Amino acid sequence: MATERLSSILSHVTGGSKTGLSAITQKHPDDVVITLAIRTPLAKGGKGGLKDTPLDGMVYKLLVEVLKRANLDPQMIEDICLGNVSDAKAAYYVRAASLAAGFPNTTGASSCNRFCSSGLKAVQDIANQISMGSIDCGLALGAEHMTTGGDRLTRPFVDEILNSGVQDAVDCMQPMGQTSENVGRDFEIPREAQDRYSAESYARAERAQKAGWFDDEIAPIKVNLKDPKTGEEKTVTLTKDEGPRWGTTYEGLSKIRPAFPEYGDRSTGGNSSQVTDGAAAVLLMRRSKAEEMRQPVLAKFVGATVAGLAPRIMGIGPSIAIPKLLSKFKINLEDCDIIELNEAFASMAVYCLNTLKLDHAKMNPRGGAIALGHPLGCTGARQIVTGLSEARRTKKKILLTSMCIGTGQGMAGLFVNEQL
């Protein structure tokens, strides 16, 4: 171990002259790498295949799949972190689910919440522990049961906040739909542009689903489904995402009524992300440990960062987080082959696409949350799973993920595909 550590330090020192793309694509024993990345199918909230499988059930089923596919002793996984937004009991659930799924009681478990980036934050948490030498191997999860709900405020903030004179503090109470209308109005993003963008997202998801591109990232799961009318239960196997609506067109989307008429007339149920249930898992370890255990290295975790902005326009967060992250590693957008940018609303997706001058062909090539769904705590991990699957299929190297975050934040993550 001491020899490996010294070798790693020396390689970092001797490779110090390399910057940018050449630096992040170098391989070192201390790298944090991903050896498994899978997810459940994404199901419609309230009426889909996961409506009767609550958070602990989804997490348990996914953990069982992780152990089936990982081909390693569960005791090697030292910690599990679950990103989740809506359930205050998430830490209970992930700990109990991990034990029931076959992890030993020596494997730790926790939950984290940074709204829609929670899945990526869980990955960052595990990666940071590995980088610091606290653990050698850990599992990051992102999961959300939006059927249950619970992500909205149940009361106003206390008077000290509301009367503080700080408008940003008060604006943290704005519903997400209102912030979307703010973005559309403030930055003059017309309804037509949002609907046309959304039609393309649906078309890409349809193409990917028909071609079977999602199959290698989805772990089919068996669930019990209750008929809401008769109460009859049946067991079904979920294998595909339920969000894509084949044949969706701009013309059809343009006829949908505004979803938030009290705030504006540009965001609709057709050009906003879907209410969705789902879970994703990313297994990370030190490269030297992966090689020692003969684990397949799918990708290298390069880094992630967060950025803040005015809460009332929280949707444009990626336009701030992405440049911040890329500047840290001295690369530019042209170096990125695939960009998974969460489509919370078409308003923010179009803004980020235009403001960052992104190549639309690189952005969400399999469609995004408008077509696939946005299970809040899951998305940050789901983007990694989907992005790496697409990178493997197309033999692309650099994956960038990003999302906006309620209350005015943005987060971004950077990865190097090694399955070329």
PyMOL commands that set and color helices and strands:
alter all, ss='L'
color gray80, all
select helices_A, chain A and resi 2-14+20-24+55-70+74-76+90-101+115-132+159-162+167-171+176-186+191-211+250-253+287-292+311-316+318-328+333-335+346-355+369-372+379-394
alter helices_A, ss='H'
color red, helices_A
select strands_A, chain A and resi 32-39+43-44+79-83+108-112+137-145+221-226+233-238+276-286+299-308+338-341+398-405+409-417
alter strands_A, ss='S'
color yellow, strands_A
deselect
rebuild
show_as cartoon
